[in-house]
Amino acid sequence: MEPWRTFFKNRFHRMEKPMPIVQIQLIEGRNDEQKEKLIQKVTEACVESIDCTPESVRILLSDISEQHFGVAGESVRTRRAHK
Protein backbone atom coordinates (compact mmCIF):
# COMPACT_ATOMS: atom_id res chain seq x y z
CA MET A 1 0.00 0.00 0.00
CA GLU A 2 1.25 3.51 -0.79
CA PRO A 3 2.60 5.40 2.23
CA TRP A 4 0.00 8.18 1.95
CA ARG A 5 -2.86 5.66 2.02
CA THR A 6 -1.45 4.04 5.14
CA PHE A 7 -1.10 7.45 6.78
CA PHE A 8 -4.71 8.44 6.13
CA LYS A 9 -6.13 5.01 6.92
CA ASN A 10 -4.38 4.90 10.30
CA ARG A 11 -5.24 8.50 11.08
CA PHE A 12 -8.96 8.21 10.33
CA HIS A 13 -9.39 4.88 12.11
CA ARG A 14 -8.09 6.45 15.31
CA MET A 15 -10.30 9.53 15.08
CA GLU A 16 -13.31 9.90 17.31
CA LYS A 17 -16.75 10.40 15.87
CA PRO A 18 -17.20 13.91 14.48
CA MET A 19 -18.83 16.37 16.85
CA PRO A 20 -22.38 17.42 16.06
CA ILE A 21 -22.80 21.12 15.30
CA VAL A 22 -26.39 22.34 15.57
CA GLN A 23 -27.38 25.74 14.21
CA ILE A 24 -30.67 27.23 15.41
CA GLN A 25 -32.11 30.49 14.15
CA LEU A 26 -34.72 32.20 16.31
CA ILE A 27 -36.83 35.27 15.83
CA GLU A 28 -35.58 37.67 18.50
CA GLY A 29 -37.41 37.86 21.80
CA ARG A 30 -36.37 34.81 23.82
CA ASN A 31 -34.68 35.48 27.14
CA ASP A 32 -31.39 33.99 28.34
CA GLU A 33 -33.13 31.42 30.54
CA GLN A 34 -35.12 30.09 27.56
CA LYS A 35 -31.98 29.88 25.44
CA GLU A 36 -30.11 28.00 28.18
CA LYS A 37 -32.96 25.50 28.41
CA LEU A 38 -32.98 25.08 24.62
CA ILE A 39 -29.23 24.41 24.61
CA GLN A 40 -29.66 21.83 27.38
CA LYS A 41 -32.54 20.02 25.68
CA VAL A 42 -30.92 19.97 22.23
CA THR A 43 -27.71 18.62 23.76
CA GLU A 44 -29.67 15.85 25.50
CA ALA A 45 -31.43 15.01 22.22
CA CYS A 46 -28.10 14.71 20.40
CA VAL A 47 -26.63 12.48 23.11
CA GLU A 48 -29.67 10.19 23.08
CA SER A 49 -30.17 10.01 19.32
CA ILE A 50 -26.65 9.84 17.86
CA ASP A 51 -24.67 8.38 20.77
CA CYS A 52 -22.24 11.24 21.35
CA THR A 53 -20.95 12.84 24.51
CA PRO A 54 -22.41 16.12 25.80
CA GLU A 55 -18.92 17.63 25.59
CA SER A 56 -18.81 17.02 21.84
CA VAL A 57 -22.05 18.88 21.08
CA ARG A 58 -21.78 22.42 19.69
CA ILE A 59 -24.88 24.62 19.45
CA LEU A 60 -25.02 27.97 17.68
CA LEU A 61 -28.02 30.22 18.38
CA SER A 62 -28.71 33.18 16.12
CA ASP A 63 -31.32 35.82 16.86
CA ILE A 64 -32.99 37.25 13.77
CA SER A 65 -34.83 40.55 13.78
CA GLU A 66 -38.58 40.42 13.14
CA GLN A 67 -37.92 42.75 10.22
CA HIS A 68 -35.40 40.30 8.72
CA PHE A 69 -37.69 37.24 8.72
CA GLY A 70 -40.47 36.95 6.20
CA VAL A 71 -43.55 34.74 5.92
CA ALA A 72 -45.97 34.75 2.99
CA GLY A 73 -44.55 37.90 1.47
CA GLU A 74 -44.25 40.10 4.54
CA SER A 75 -41.99 40.49 7.55
CA VAL A 76 -42.89 38.99 10.89
CA ARG A 77 -42.97 42.53 12.29
CA THR A 78 -45.66 43.51 9.77
CA ARG A 79 -47.64 40.33 10.33
CA ARG A 80 -47.62 40.84 14.11
CA ALA A 81 -48.67 44.48 13.72
CA HIS A 82 -51.77 43.39 11.76
CA LYS A 83 -52.94 41.01 14.48
C-alpha positions in Angstrom: 0.0 0.0 0.0 1.3 3.5 -0.8 2.6 5.4 2.2 0.0 8.2 2.0 -2.9 5.7 2.0 -1.5 4.0 5.1 -1.1 7.5 6.8 -4.7 8.4 6.1 -6.1 5.0 6.9 -4.4 4.9 10.3 -5.2 8.5 11.1 -9.0 8.2 10.3 -9.4 4.9 12.1 -8.1 6.5 15.3 -10.3 9.5 15.1 -13.3 9.9 17.3 -16.8 10.4 15.9 -17.2 13.9 14.5 -18.8 16.4 16.8 -22.4 17.4 16.1 -22.8 21.1 15.3 -26.4 22.3 15.6 -27.4 25.7 14.2 -30.7 27.2 15.4 -32.1 30.5 14.1 -34.7 32.2 16.3 -36.8 35.3 15.8 -35.6 37.7 18.5 -37.4 37.9 21.8 -36.4 34.8 23.8 -34.7 35.5 27.1 -31.4 34.0 28.3 -33.1 31.4 30.5 -35.1 30.1 27.6 -32.0 29.9 25.4 -30.1 28.0 28.2 -33.0 25.5 28.4 -33.0 25.1 24.6 -29.2 24.4 24.6 -29.7 21.8 27.4 -32.5 20.0 25.7 -30.9 20.0 22.2 -27.7 18.6 23.8 -29.7 15.9 25.5 -31.4 15.0 22.2 -28.1 14.7 20.4 -26.6 12.5 23.1 -29.7 10.2 23.1 -30.2 10.0 19.3 -26.7 9.8 17.9 -24.7 8.4 20.8 -22.2 11.2 21.4 -20.9 12.8 24.5 -22.4 16.1 25.8 -18.9 17.6 25.6 -18.8 17.0 21.8 -22.1 18.9 21.1 -21.8 22.4 19.7 -24.9 24.6 19.4 -25.0 28.0 17.7 -28.0 30.2 18.4 -28.7 33.2 16.1 -31.3 35.8 16.9 -33.0 37.2 13.8 -34.8 40.6 13.8 -38.6 40.4 13.1 -37.9 42.7 10.2 -35.4 40.3 8.7 -37.7 37.2 8.7 -40.5 37.0 6.2 -43.5 34.7 5.9 -46.0 34.7 3.0 -44.6 37.9 1.5 -44.3 40.1 4.5 -42.0 40.5 7.5 -42.9 39.0 10.9 -43.0 42.5 12.3 -45.7 43.5 9.8 -47.6 40.3 10.3 -47.6 40.8 14.1 -48.7 44.5 13.7 -51.8 43.4 11.8 -52.9 41.0 14.5 
